[in-house]
Amino acid sequence: MNKKLNDKIEEIRGVLKMDGGDMEIVKYDEKKNILQIKLLGMCQGCPMAEITVKGFIEKELQKIESKLIVENIK
């Protein structure tokens, strides 16, 4: 994973932590451009989790890697 993407992930984690949540990287498939994450803390099981993943995390990471797909592993 490149430094810009990693830095953006850390920035996102900071935002999630402000709301009592967090995320961890499960797997990054560079060839398929898929990042699998697991939401933690208050984000885990939240009814807004998919909106957080697709509407916030994926959109923010696509600013660095435009074709990146983020999947939430439960």
N, CA, C, O and CB atoms as a CASP TS submission, in Angstrom:
PFRMAT TS
TARGET T0000
AUTHOR 0000-0000-0000
METHOD Language model
MODEL 1
PARENT N/A
ATOM      1  N   MET     1       0.854  -1.172   0.000  1.00  0.00           N
ATOM      2  CA  MET     1       0.000   0.000   0.000  1.00  0.00           C
ATOM      3  C   MET     1       0.901   1.237   0.000  1.00  0.00           C
ATOM      4  O   MET     1       1.867   1.315   0.759  1.00  0.00           O
ATOM      5  CB  MET     1      -0.973  -0.003   1.231  1.00  0.00           C
ATOM      6  N   ASN     2       0.572   2.196  -0.859  1.00  0.00           N
ATOM      7  CA  ASN     2       1.435   3.368  -0.944  1.00  0.00           C
ATOM      8  C   ASN     2       1.219   4.316   0.244  1.00  0.00           C
ATOM      9  O   ASN     2       0.212   4.238   0.947  1.00  0.00           O
ATOM     10  CB  ASN     2       1.183   4.109  -2.258  1.00  0.00           C
ATOM     11  N   LYS     3       2.180   5.199   0.443  1.00  0.00           N
ATOM     12  CA  LYS     3       2.179   6.088   1.608  1.00  0.00           C
ATOM     13  C   LYS     3       0.970   7.014   1.623  1.00  0.00           C
ATOM     14  O   LYS     3       0.381   7.229   2.683  1.00  0.00           O
ATOM     15  CB  LYS     3       3.455   6.913   1.636  1.00  0.00           C
ATOM     16  N   LYS     4       0.585   7.568   0.478  1.00  0.00           N
ATOM     17  CA  LYS     4      -0.558   8.482   0.436  1.00  0.00           C
ATOM     18  C   LYS     4      -1.839   7.777   0.871  1.00  0.00           C
ATOM     19  O   LYS     4      -2.634   8.335   1.627  1.00  0.00           O
ATOM     20  CB  LYS     4      -0.728   9.061  -0.974  1.00  0.00           C
ATOM     21  N   LEU     5      -2.032   6.560   0.394  1.00  0.00           N
ATOM     22  CA  LEU     5      -3.217   5.793   0.760  1.00  0.00           C
ATOM     23  C   LEU     5      -3.177   5.455   2.251  1.00  0.00           C
ATOM     24  O   LEU     5      -4.188   5.569   2.944  1.00  0.00           O
ATOM     25  CB  LEU     5      -3.316   4.503  -0.090  1.00  0.00           C
ATOM     26  N   ASN     6      -2.038   5.049   2.729  1.00  0.00           N
ATOM     27  CA  ASN     6      -1.881   4.722   4.141  1.00  0.00           C
ATOM     28  C   ASN     6      -2.127   5.956   5.024  1.00  0.00           C
ATOM     29  O   ASN     6      -2.774   5.856   6.067  1.00  0.00           O
ATOM     30  CB  ASN     6      -0.475   4.153   4.399  1.00  0.00           C
ATOM     31  N   ASP     7      -1.614   7.105   4.607  1.00  0.00           N
ATOM     32  CA  ASP     7      -1.831   8.344   5.362  1.00  0.00           C
ATOM     33  C   ASP     7      -3.312   8.705   5.405  1.00  0.00           C
ATOM     34  O   ASP     7      -3.814   9.143   6.440  1.00  0.00           O
ATOM     35  CB  ASP     7      -1.026   9.498   4.745  1.00  0.00           C
ATOM     36  N   LYS     8      -4.013   8.526   4.288  1.00  0.00           N
ATOM     37  CA  LYS     8      -5.447   8.829   4.229  1.00  0.00           C
ATOM     38  C   LYS     8      -6.228   7.885   5.143  1.00  0.00           C
ATOM     39  O   LYS     8      -7.180   8.303   5.801  1.00  0.00           O
ATOM     40  CB  LYS     8      -5.968   8.723   2.776  1.00  0.00           C
ATOM     41  N   ILE     9      -5.825   6.612   5.183  1.00  0.00           N
ATOM     42  CA  ILE     9      -6.472   5.646   6.073  1.00  0.00           C
ATOM     43  C   ILE     9      -6.312   6.094   7.529  1.00  0.00           C
ATOM     44  O   ILE     9      -7.268   6.032   8.302  1.00  0.00           O
ATOM     45  CB  ILE     9      -5.874   4.222   5.870  1.00  0.00           C
ATOM     46  N   GLU    10      -5.129   6.538   7.901  1.00  0.00           N
ATOM     47  CA  GLU    10      -4.902   7.005   9.270  1.00  0.00           C
ATOM     48  C   GLU    10      -5.745   8.237   9.578  1.00  0.00           C
ATOM     49  O   GLU    10      -6.240   8.392  10.695  1.00  0.00           O
ATOM     50  CB  GLU    10      -3.418   7.317   9.488  1.00  0.00           C
ATOM     51  N   GLU    11      -5.909   9.110   8.592  1.00  0.00           N
ATOM     52  CA  GLU    11      -6.763  10.294   8.754  1.00  0.00           C
ATOM     53  C   GLU    11      -8.219   9.869   8.988  1.00  0.00           C
ATOM     54  O   GLU    11      -8.891  10.406   9.868  1.00  0.00           O
ATOM     55  CB  GLU    11      -6.662  11.218   7.503  1.00  0.00           C
ATOM     56  N   ILE    12      -8.695   8.920   8.211  1.00  0.00           N
ATOM     57  CA  ILE    12     -10.061   8.403   8.355  1.00  0.00           C
ATOM     58  C   ILE    12     -10.242   7.748   9.714  1.00  0.00           C
ATOM     59  O   ILE    12     -11.267   7.942  10.368  1.00  0.00           O
ATOM     60  CB  ILE    12     -10.383   7.396   7.234  1.00  0.00           C
ATOM     61  N   ARG    13      -9.261   6.979  10.138  1.00  0.00           N
ATOM     62  CA  ARG    13      -9.333   6.324  11.451  1.00  0.00           C
ATOM     63  C   ARG    13      -9.486   7.369  12.557  1.00  0.00           C
ATOM     64  O   ARG    13     -10.215   7.153  13.525  1.00  0.00           O
ATOM     65  CB  ARG    13      -8.070   5.457  11.702  1.00  0.00           C
ATOM     66  N   GLY    14      -8.799   8.498  12.410  1.00  0.00           N
ATOM     67  CA  GLY    14      -8.916   9.579  13.392  1.00  0.00           C
ATOM     68  C   GLY    14     -10.334  10.112  13.488  1.00  0.00           C
ATOM     69  O   GLY    14     -10.828  10.390  14.581  1.00  0.00           O
ATOM     70  N   VAL    15     -10.988  10.254  12.340  1.00  0.00           N
ATOM     71  CA  VAL    15     -12.377  10.718  12.305  1.00  0.00           C
ATOM     72  C   VAL    15     -13.290   9.687  12.963  1.00  0.00           C
ATOM     73  O   VAL    15     -14.153  10.044  13.764  1.00  0.00           O
ATOM     74  CB  VAL    15     -12.830  10.988  10.847  1.00  0.00           C
ATOM     75  N   LEU    16     -13.105   8.420  12.632  1.00  0.00           N
ATOM     76  CA  LEU    16     -13.929   7.364  13.217  1.00  0.00           C
ATOM     77  C   LEU    16     -13.746   7.302  14.730  1.00  0.00           C
ATOM     78  O   LEU    16     -14.709   7.087  15.465  1.00  0.00           O
ATOM     79  CB  LEU    16     -13.587   6.009  12.589  1.00  0.00           C
ATOM     80  N   LYS    17     -12.514   7.489  15.195  1.00  0.00           N
ATOM     81  CA  LYS    17     -12.232   7.432  16.629  1.00  0.00           C
ATOM     82  C   LYS    17     -12.927   8.551  17.392  1.00  0.00           C
ATOM     83  O   LYS    17     -13.265   8.381  18.564  1.00  0.00           O
ATOM     84  CB  LYS    17     -10.735   7.501  16.870  1.00  0.00           C
ATOM     85  N   MET    18     -13.146   9.694  16.744  1.00  0.00           N
ATOM     86  CA  MET    18     -13.854  10.799  17.402  1.00  0.00           C
ATOM     87  C   MET    18     -15.286  10.410  17.756  1.00  0.00           C
ATOM     88  O   MET    18     -15.875  10.979  18.675  1.00  0.00           O
ATOM     89  CB  MET    18     -13.860  12.039  16.501  1.00  0.00           C
ATOM     90  N   ASP    19     -15.844   9.446  17.033  1.00  0.00           N
ATOM     91  CA  ASP    19     -17.198   8.967  17.301  1.00  0.00           C
ATOM     92  C   ASP    19     -17.200   7.624  18.026  1.00  0.00           C
ATOM     93  O   ASP    19     -18.232   6.955  18.091  1.00  0.00           O
ATOM     94  CB  ASP    19     -17.974   8.850  16.001  1.00  0.00           C
ATOM     95  N   GLY    20     -16.057   7.227  18.568  1.00  0.00           N
ATOM     96  CA  GLY    20     -15.976   5.982  19.319  1.00  0.00           C
ATOM     97  C   GLY    20     -15.789   4.739  18.468  1.00  0.00           C
ATOM     98  O   GLY    20     -15.948   3.623  18.962  1.00  0.00           O
ATOM     99  N   GLY    21     -15.458   4.913  17.207  1.00  0.00           N
ATOM    100  CA  GLY    21     -15.259   3.782  16.306  1.00  0.00           C
ATOM    101  C   GLY    21     -13.818   3.664  15.853  1.00  0.00           C
ATOM    102  O   GLY    21     -12.932   4.367  16.340  1.00  0.00           O
ATOM    103  N   ASP    22     -13.609   2.783  14.933  1.00  0.00           N
ATOM    104  CA  ASP    22     -12.284   2.582  14.338  1.00  0.00           C
ATOM    105  C   ASP    22     -12.454   1.599  13.184  1.00  0.00           C
ATOM    106  O   ASP    22     -13.555   1.108  12.934  1.00  0.00           O
ATOM    107  CB  ASP    22     -11.233   2.050  15.403  1.00  0.00           C
ATOM    108  N   MET    23     -11.380   1.320  12.498  1.00  0.00           N
ATOM    109  CA  MET    23     -11.395   0.311  11.447  1.00  0.00           C
ATOM    110  C   MET    23     -10.024  -0.328  11.376  1.00  0.00           C
ATOM    111  O   MET    23      -9.018   0.273  11.754  1.00  0.00           O
ATOM    112  CB  MET    23     -11.796   0.923  10.074  1.00  0.00           C
ATOM    113  N   GLU    24     -10.001  -1.558  10.885  1.00  0.00           N
ATOM    114  CA  GLU    24      -8.735  -2.222  10.646  1.00  0.00           C
ATOM    115  C   GLU    24      -8.725  -2.747   9.221  1.00  0.00           C
ATOM    116  O   GLU    24      -9.769  -3.082   8.661  1.00  0.00           O
ATOM    117  CB  GLU    24      -8.500  -3.365  11.665  1.00  0.00           C
ATOM    118  N   ILE    25      -7.546  -2.813   8.646  1.00  0.00           N
ATOM    119  CA  ILE    25      -7.382  -3.357   7.303  1.00  0.00           C
ATOM    120  C   ILE    25      -7.329  -4.873   7.429  1.00  0.00           C
ATOM    121  O   ILE    25      -6.509  -5.412   8.173  1.00  0.00           O
ATOM    122  CB  ILE    25      -6.091  -2.792   6.600  1.00  0.00           C
ATOM    123  N   VAL    26      -8.197  -5.553   6.706  1.00  0.00           N
ATOM    124  CA  VAL    26      -8.209  -7.016   6.695  1.00  0.00           C
ATOM    125  C   VAL    26      -7.327  -7.516   5.554  1.00  0.00           C
ATOM    126  O   VAL    26      -6.492  -8.402   5.739  1.00  0.00           O
ATOM    127  CB  VAL    26      -9.661  -7.563   6.551  1.00  0.00           C
ATOM    128  N   LYS    27      -7.528  -6.932   4.370  1.00  0.00           N
ATOM    129  CA  LYS    27      -6.775  -7.368   3.192  1.00  0.00           C
ATOM    130  C   LYS    27      -6.818  -6.271   2.137  1.00  0.00           C
ATOM    131  O   LYS    27      -7.834  -5.599   1.961  1.00  0.00           O
ATOM    132  CB  LYS    27      -7.344  -8.701   2.623  1.00  0.00           C
ATOM    133  N   TYR    28      -5.704  -6.102   1.443  1.00  0.00           N
ATOM    134  CA  TYR    28      -5.655  -5.164   0.323  1.00  0.00           C
ATOM    135  C   TYR    28      -5.178  -5.922  -0.903  1.00  0.00           C
ATOM    136  O   TYR    28      -4.043  -6.397  -0.947  1.00  0.00           O
ATOM    137  CB  TYR    28      -4.721  -3.944   0.633  1.00  0.00           C
ATOM    138  N   ASP    29      -6.047  -6.033  -1.898  1.00  0.00           N
ATOM    139  CA  ASP    29      -5.711  -6.699  -3.155  1.00  0.00           C
ATOM    140  C   ASP    29      -5.414  -5.610  -4.183  1.00  0.00           C
ATOM    141  O   ASP    29      -6.316  -5.032  -4.789  1.00  0.00           O
ATOM    142  CB  ASP    29      -6.878  -7.650  -3.642  1.00  0.00           C
ATOM    143  N   GLU    30      -4.140  -5.355  -4.355  1.00  0.00           N
ATOM    144  CA  GLU    30      -3.698  -4.282  -5.249  1.00  0.00           C
ATOM    145  C   GLU    30      -4.083  -4.547  -6.702  1.00  0.00           C
ATOM    146  O   GLU    30      -4.393  -3.609  -7.437  1.00  0.00           O
ATOM    147  CB  GLU    30      -2.192  -4.104  -5.143  1.00  0.00           C
ATOM    148  N   LYS    31      -4.068  -5.804  -7.125  1.00  0.00           N
ATOM    149  CA  LYS    31      -4.410  -6.145  -8.510  1.00  0.00           C
ATOM    150  C   LYS    31      -5.883  -5.898  -8.806  1.00  0.00           C
ATOM    151  O   LYS    31      -6.225  -5.384  -9.871  1.00  0.00           O
ATOM    152  CB  LYS    31      -4.066  -7.602  -8.796  1.00  0.00           C
ATOM    153  N   LYS    32      -6.753  -6.260  -7.872  1.00  0.00           N
ATOM    154  CA  LYS    32      -8.193  -6.079  -8.062  1.00  0.00           C
ATOM    155  C   LYS    32      -8.677  -4.725  -7.555  1.00  0.00           C
ATOM    156  O   LYS    32      -9.828  -4.348  -7.774  1.00  0.00           O
ATOM    157  CB  LYS    32      -8.953  -7.186  -7.358  1.00  0.00           C
ATOM    158  N   ASN    33      -7.790  -3.996  -6.876  1.00  0.00           N
ATOM    159  CA  ASN    33      -8.114  -2.687  -6.327  1.00  0.00           C
ATOM    160  C   ASN    33      -9.240  -2.769  -5.289  1.00  0.00           C
ATOM    161  O   ASN    33     -10.158  -1.948  -5.288  1.00  0.00           O
ATOM    162  CB  ASN    33      -8.507  -1.736  -7.451  1.00  0.00           C
ATOM    163  N   ILE    34      -9.156  -3.763  -4.413  1.00  0.00           N
ATOM    164  CA  ILE    34     -10.164  -3.961  -3.374  1.00  0.00           C
ATOM    165  C   ILE    34      -9.493  -3.901  -2.008  1.00  0.00           C
ATOM    166  O   ILE    34      -8.502  -4.585  -1.752  1.00  0.00           O
ATOM    167  CB  ILE    34     -10.907  -5.314  -3.564  1.00  0.00           C
ATOM    168  N   LEU    35     -10.050  -3.074  -1.146  1.00  0.00           N
ATOM    169  CA  LEU    35      -9.595  -2.963   0.228  1.00  0.00           C
ATOM    170  C   LEU    35     -10.689  -3.509   1.130  1.00  0.00           C
ATOM    171  O   LEU    35     -11.805  -2.989   1.153  1.00  0.00           O
ATOM    172  CB  LEU    35      -9.239  -1.490   0.595  1.00  0.00           C
ATOM    173  N   GLN    36     -10.366  -4.549   1.864  1.00  0.00           N
ATOM    174  CA  GLN    36     -11.325  -5.111   2.814  1.00  0.00           C
ATOM    175  C   GLN    36     -10.992  -4.578   4.192  1.00  0.00           C
ATOM    176  O   GLN    36      -9.847  -4.631   4.641  1.00  0.00           O
ATOM    177  CB  GLN    36     -11.303  -6.674   2.797  1.00  0.00           C
ATOM    178  N   ILE    37     -12.021  -4.060   4.857  1.00  0.00           N
ATOM    179  CA  ILE    37     -11.838  -3.497   6.190  1.00  0.00           C
ATOM    180  C   ILE    37     -12.826  -4.134   7.155  1.00  0.00           C
ATOM    181  O   ILE    37     -13.789  -4.784   6.749  1.00  0.00           O
ATOM    182  CB  ILE    37     -12.011  -1.963   6.168  1.00  0.00           C
ATOM    183  N   LYS    38     -12.569  -3.936   8.422  1.00  0.00           N
ATOM    184  CA  LYS    38     -13.505  -4.348   9.456  1.00  0.00           C
ATOM    185  C   LYS    38     -13.719  -3.144  10.354  1.00  0.00           C
ATOM    186  O   LYS    38     -12.766  -2.592  10.904  1.00  0.00           O
ATOM    187  CB  LYS    38     -12.979  -5.593  10.266  1.00  0.00           C
ATOM    188  N   LEU    39     -14.968  -2.740  10.500  1.00  0.00           N
ATOM    189  CA  LEU    39     -15.278  -1.637  11.392  1.00  0.00           C
ATOM    190  C   LEU    39     -15.224  -2.127  12.832  1.00  0.00           C
ATOM    191  O   LEU    39     -15.580  -3.268  13.123  1.00  0.00           O
ATOM    192  CB  LEU    39     -16.664  -1.033  11.066  1.00  0.00           C
ATOM    193  N   LEU    40     -14.778  -1.260  13.723  1.00  0.00           N
ATOM    194  CA  LEU    40     -14.606  -1.600  15.128  1.00  0.00           C
ATOM    195  C   LEU    40     -15.316  -0.585  16.023  1.00  0.00           C
ATOM    196  O   LEU    40     -15.740   0.477  15.566  1.00  0.00           O
ATOM    197  CB  LEU    40     -13.115  -1.670  15.481  1.00  0.00           C
ATOM    198  N   GLY    41     -15.436  -0.923  17.278  1.00  0.00           N
ATOM    199  CA  GLY    41     -16.010  -0.005  18.256  1.00  0.00           C
ATOM    200  C   GLY    41     -17.457   0.320  17.940  1.00  0.00           C
ATOM    201  O   GLY    41     -18.235  -0.555  17.558  1.00  0.00           O
ATOM    202  N   MET    42     -17.810   1.580  18.100  1.00  0.00           N
ATOM    203  CA  MET    42     -19.182   2.024  17.875  1.00  0.00           C
ATOM    204  C   MET    42     -19.619   1.858  16.420  1.00  0.00           C
ATOM    205  O   MET    42     -20.815   1.782  16.142  1.00  0.00           O
ATOM    206  CB  MET    42     -19.328   3.472  18.287  1.00  0.00           C
ATOM    207  N   CYS    43     -18.676   1.801  15.499  1.00  0.00           N
ATOM    208  CA  CYS    43     -19.012   1.637  14.077  1.00  0.00           C
ATOM    209  C   CYS    43     -19.474   0.210  13.770  1.00  0.00           C
ATOM    210  O   CYS    43     -20.247  -0.017  12.839  1.00  0.00           O
ATOM    211  CB  CYS    43     -17.799   1.993  13.200  1.00  0.00           C
ATOM    212  N   GLN    44     -18.991  -0.743  14.565  1.00  0.00           N
ATOM    213  CA  GLN    44     -19.323  -2.148  14.335  1.00  0.00           C
ATOM    214  C   GLN    44     -20.787  -2.378  14.689  1.00  0.00           C
ATOM    215  O   GLN    44     -21.201  -2.145  15.825  1.00  0.00           O
ATOM    216  CB  GLN    44     -18.399  -3.087  15.167  1.00  0.00           C
ATOM    217  N   GLY    45     -21.557  -2.827  13.728  1.00  0.00           N
ATOM    218  CA  GLY    45     -22.969  -3.104  13.955  1.00  0.00           C
ATOM    219  C   GLY    45     -23.869  -1.877  13.895  1.00  0.00           C
ATOM    220  O   GLY    45     -25.080  -1.993  14.088  1.00  0.00           O
ATOM    221  N   CYS    46     -23.316  -0.734  13.639  1.00  0.00           N
ATOM    222  CA  CYS    46     -24.111   0.499  13.539  1.00  0.00           C
ATOM    223  C   CYS    46     -24.998   0.422  12.305  1.00  0.00           C
ATOM    224  O   CYS    46     -24.554  -0.052  11.259  1.00  0.00           O
ATOM    225  CB  CYS    46     -23.192   1.762  13.475  1.00  0.00           C
ATOM    226  N   PRO    47     -26.260   0.883  12.408  1.00  0.00           N
ATOM    227  CA  PRO    47     -27.149   0.857  11.242  1.00  0.00           C
ATOM    228  C   PRO    47     -26.632   1.717  10.073  1.00  0.00           C
ATOM    229  O   PRO    47     -27.052   1.528   8.931  1.00  0.00           O
ATOM    230  CB  PRO    47     -28.536   1.335  11.650  1.00  0.00           C
ATOM    231  N   MET    48     -25.739   2.642  10.356  1.00  0.00           N
ATOM    232  CA  MET    48     -25.192   3.525   9.322  1.00  0.00           C
ATOM    233  C   MET    48     -23.859   3.012   8.772  1.00  0.00           C
ATOM    234  O   MET    48     -23.189   3.719   8.019  1.00  0.00           O
ATOM    235  CB  MET    48     -25.011   4.931   9.880  1.00  0.00           C
ATOM    236  N   ALA    49     -23.472   1.795   9.140  1.00  0.00           N
ATOM    237  CA  ALA    49     -22.152   1.272   8.777  1.00  0.00           C
ATOM    238  C   ALA    49     -21.913   1.274   7.268  1.00  0.00           C
ATOM    239  O   ALA    49     -20.848   1.703   6.823  1.00  0.00           O
ATOM    240  CB  ALA    49     -21.992  -0.136   9.313  1.00  0.00           C
ATOM    241  N   GLU    50     -22.860   0.813   6.481  1.00  0.00           N
ATOM    242  CA  GLU    50     -22.652   0.770   5.026  1.00  0.00           C
ATOM    243  C   GLU    50     -22.533   2.170   4.433  1.00  0.00           C
ATOM    244  O   GLU    50     -21.782   2.382   3.481  1.00  0.00           O
ATOM    245  CB  GLU    50     -23.800   0.018   4.346  1.00  0.00           C
ATOM    246  N   ILE    51     -23.263   3.115   4.988  1.00  0.00           N
ATOM    247  CA  ILE    51     -23.136   4.505   4.523  1.00  0.00           C
ATOM    248  C   ILE    51     -21.758   5.038   4.890  1.00  0.00           C
ATOM    249  O   ILE    51     -21.141   5.764   4.111  1.00  0.00           O
ATOM    250  CB  ILE    51     -24.251   5.407   5.139  1.00  0.00           C
ATOM    251  N   THR    52     -21.279   4.679   6.067  1.00  0.00           N
ATOM    252  CA  THR    52     -19.940   5.087   6.483  1.00  0.00           C
ATOM    253  C   THR    52     -18.895   4.505   5.535  1.00  0.00           C
ATOM    254  O   THR    52     -17.970   5.203   5.120  1.00  0.00           O
ATOM    255  CB  THR    52     -19.660   4.640   7.933  1.00  0.00           C
ATOM    256  N   VAL    53     -19.045   3.229   5.196  1.00  0.00           N
ATOM    257  CA  VAL    53     -18.064   2.571   4.327  1.00  0.00           C
ATOM    258  C   VAL    53     -18.097   3.152   2.920  1.00  0.00           C
ATOM    259  O   VAL    53     -17.062   3.568   2.399  1.00  0.00           O
ATOM    260  CB  VAL    53     -18.322   1.060   4.275  1.00  0.00           C
ATOM    261  N   LYS    54     -19.263   3.187   2.306  1.00  0.00           N
ATOM    262  CA  LYS    54     -19.361   3.621   0.902  1.00  0.00           C
ATOM    263  C   LYS    54     -19.395   5.145   0.748  1.00  0.00           C
ATOM    264  O   LYS    54     -18.782   5.696  -0.166  1.00  0.00           O
ATOM    265  CB  LYS    54     -20.608   3.025   0.267  1.00  0.00           C
ATOM    266  N   GLY    55     -20.109   5.815   1.643  1.00  0.00           N
ATOM    267  CA  GLY    55     -20.291   7.256   1.506  1.00  0.00           C
ATOM    268  C   GLY    55     -19.174   8.093   2.083  1.00  0.00           C
ATOM    269  O   GLY    55     -19.012   9.257   1.716  1.00  0.00           O
ATOM    270  N   PHE    56     -18.403   7.516   2.980  1.00  0.00           N
ATOM    271  CA  PHE    56     -17.304   8.272   3.587  1.00  0.00           C
ATOM    272  C   PHE    56     -15.943   7.626   3.304  1.00  0.00           C
ATOM    273  O   PHE    56     -15.107   8.219   2.623  1.00  0.00           O
ATOM    274  CB  PHE    56     -17.520   8.389   5.099  1.00  0.00           C
ATOM    275  N   ILE    57     -15.722   6.431   3.815  1.00  0.00           N
ATOM    276  CA  ILE    57     -14.403   5.801   3.700  1.00  0.00           C
ATOM    277  C   ILE    57     -14.002   5.595   2.243  1.00  0.00           C
ATOM    278  O   ILE    57     -12.918   6.010   1.830  1.00  0.00           O
ATOM    279  CB  ILE    57     -14.392   4.460   4.432  1.00  0.00           C
ATOM    280  N   GLU    58     -14.876   4.954   1.461  1.00  0.00           N
ATOM    281  CA  GLU    58     -14.539   4.691   0.057  1.00  0.00           C
ATOM    282  C   GLU    58     -14.331   5.989  -0.712  1.00  0.00           C
ATOM    283  O   GLU    58     -13.371   6.106  -1.474  1.00  0.00           O
ATOM    284  CB  GLU    58     -15.639   3.859  -0.610  1.00  0.00           C
ATOM    285  N   LYS    59     -15.204   6.952  -0.528  1.00  0.00           N
ATOM    286  CA  LYS    59     -15.075   8.227  -1.262  1.00  0.00           C
ATOM    287  C   LYS    59     -13.781   8.954  -0.906  1.00  0.00           C
ATOM    288  O   LYS    59     -13.125   9.522  -1.779  1.00  0.00           O
ATOM    289  CB  LYS    59     -16.275   9.138  -0.964  1.00  0.00           C
ATOM    290  N   GLU    60     -13.418   8.936   0.371  1.00  0.00           N
ATOM    291  CA  GLU    60     -12.171   9.586   0.783  1.00  0.00           C
ATOM    292  C   GLU    60     -10.958   8.878   0.185  1.00  0.00           C
ATOM    293  O   GLU    60     -10.030   9.530  -0.292  1.00  0.00           O
ATOM    294  CB  GLU    60     -12.063   9.611   2.315  1.00  0.00           C
ATOM    295  N   LEU    61     -10.964   7.556   0.210  1.00  0.00           N
ATOM    296  CA  LEU    61      -9.829   6.811  -0.338  1.00  0.00           C
ATOM    297  C   LEU    61      -9.752   6.911  -1.855  1.00  0.00           C
ATOM    298  O   LEU    61      -8.666   6.818  -2.427  1.00  0.00           O
ATOM    299  CB  LEU    61      -9.917   5.357   0.071  1.00  0.00           C
ATOM    300  N   GLN    62     -10.891   7.100  -2.510  1.00  0.00           N
ATOM    301  CA  GLN    62     -10.891   7.259  -3.967  1.00  0.00           C
ATOM    302  C   GLN    62     -10.272   8.586  -4.397  1.00  0.00           C
ATOM    303  O   GLN    62      -9.951   8.758  -5.573  1.00  0.00           O
ATOM    304  CB  GLN    62     -12.312   7.158  -4.505  1.00  0.00           C
ATOM    305  N   LYS    63     -10.101   9.512  -3.484  1.00  0.00           N
ATOM    306  CA  LYS    63      -9.375  10.750  -3.791  1.00  0.00           C
ATOM    307  C   LYS    63      -7.904  10.439  -4.058  1.00  0.00           C
ATOM    308  O   LYS    63      -7.218  11.191  -4.751  1.00  0.00           O
ATOM    309  CB  LYS    63      -9.510  11.771  -2.626  1.00  0.00           C
ATOM    310  N   ILE    64      -7.424   9.320  -3.500  1.00  0.00           N
ATOM    311  CA  ILE    64      -6.043   8.890  -3.691  1.00  0.00           C
ATOM    312  C   ILE    64      -5.956   7.830  -4.784  1.00  0.00           C
ATOM    313  O   ILE    64      -5.099   7.900  -5.665  1.00  0.00           O
ATOM    314  CB  ILE    64      -5.461   8.348  -2.377  1.00  0.00           C
ATOM    315  N   GLU    65      -6.848   6.855  -4.717  1.00  0.00           N
ATOM    316  CA  GLU    65      -6.884   5.717  -5.660  1.00  0.00           C
ATOM    317  C   GLU    65      -8.295   5.656  -6.243  1.00  0.00           C
ATOM    318  O   GLU    65      -9.187   5.053  -5.647  1.00  0.00           O
ATOM    319  CB  GLU    65      -6.495   4.342  -4.946  1.00  0.00           C
ATOM    320  N   SER    66      -8.498   6.276  -7.403  1.00  0.00           N
ATOM    321  CA  SER    66      -9.840   6.533  -7.941  1.00  0.00           C
ATOM    322  C   SER    66     -10.711   5.295  -8.172  1.00  0.00           C
ATOM    323  O   SER    66     -11.936   5.402  -8.112  1.00  0.00           O
ATOM    324  CB  SER    66      -9.707   7.255  -9.221  1.00  0.00           C
ATOM    325  N   LYS    67     -10.132   4.151  -8.428  1.00  0.00           N
ATOM    326  CA  LYS    67     -10.930   2.956  -8.718  1.00  0.00           C
ATOM    327  C   LYS    67     -11.016   1.987  -7.539  1.00  0.00           C
ATOM    328  O   LYS    67     -11.481   0.857  -7.688  1.00  0.00           O
ATOM    329  CB  LYS    67     -10.352   2.238  -9.912  1.00  0.00           C
ATOM    330  N   LEU    68     -10.572   2.431  -6.384  1.00  0.00           N
ATOM    331  CA  LEU    68     -10.559   1.576  -5.206  1.00  0.00           C
ATOM    332  C   LEU    68     -11.974   1.232  -4.748  1.00  0.00           C
ATOM    333  O   LEU    68     -12.846   2.100  -4.692  1.00  0.00           O
ATOM    334  CB  LEU    68      -9.793   2.250  -4.077  1.00  0.00           C
ATOM    335  N   ILE    69     -12.190  -0.032  -4.424  1.00  0.00           N
ATOM    336  CA  ILE    69     -13.451  -0.501  -3.863  1.00  0.00           C
ATOM    337  C   ILE    69     -13.175  -0.908  -2.421  1.00  0.00           C
ATOM    338  O   ILE    69     -12.226  -1.639  -2.137  1.00  0.00           O
ATOM    339  CB  ILE    69     -14.056  -1.698  -4.698  1.00  0.00           C
ATOM    340  N   VAL    70     -14.022  -0.420  -1.515  1.00  0.00           N
ATOM    341  CA  VAL    70     -13.880  -0.747  -0.096  1.00  0.00           C
ATOM    342  C   VAL    70     -15.016  -1.674   0.290  1.00  0.00           C
ATOM    343  O   VAL    70     -16.184  -1.382   0.032  1.00  0.00           O
ATOM    344  CB  VAL    70     -13.877   0.540   0.795  1.00  0.00           C
ATOM    345  N   GLU    71     -14.668  -2.799   0.911  1.00  0.00           N
ATOM    346  CA  GLU    71     -15.654  -3.765   1.369  1.00  0.00           C
ATOM    347  C   GLU    71     -15.542  -3.913   2.875  1.00  0.00           C
ATOM    348  O   GLU    71     -14.443  -4.024   3.417  1.00  0.00           O
ATOM    349  CB  GLU    71     -15.467  -5.129   0.666  1.00  0.00           C
ATOM    350  N   ASN    72     -16.685  -3.915   3.546  1.00  0.00           N
ATOM    351  CA  ASN    72     -16.732  -4.109   4.984  1.00  0.00           C
ATOM    352  C   ASN    72     -16.915  -5.592   5.274  1.00  0.00           C
ATOM    353  O   ASN    72     -17.910  -6.190   4.867  1.00  0.00           O
ATOM    354  CB  ASN    72     -17.869  -3.273   5.625  1.00  0.00           C
ATOM    355  N   ILE    73     -15.956  -6.182   5.976  1.00  0.00           N
ATOM    356  CA  ILE    73     -16.031  -7.585   6.371  1.00  0.00           C
ATOM    357  C   ILE    73     -16.583  -7.616   7.785  1.00  0.00           C
ATOM    358  O   ILE    73     -16.037  -6.978   8.685  1.00  0.00           O
ATOM    359  CB  ILE    73     -14.626  -8.300   6.281  1.00  0.00           C
ATOM    360  N   LYS    74     -17.656  -8.351   7.979  1.00  0.00           N
ATOM    361  CA  LYS    74     -18.293  -8.371   9.309  1.00  0.00           C
ATOM    362  C   LYS    74     -17.869  -9.560  10.116  1.00  0.00           C
ATOM    363  O   LYS    74     -18.311  -9.725  11.253  1.00  0.00           O
ATOM    364  CB  LYS    74     -19.797  -8.368   9.182  1.00  0.00           C
TER
END
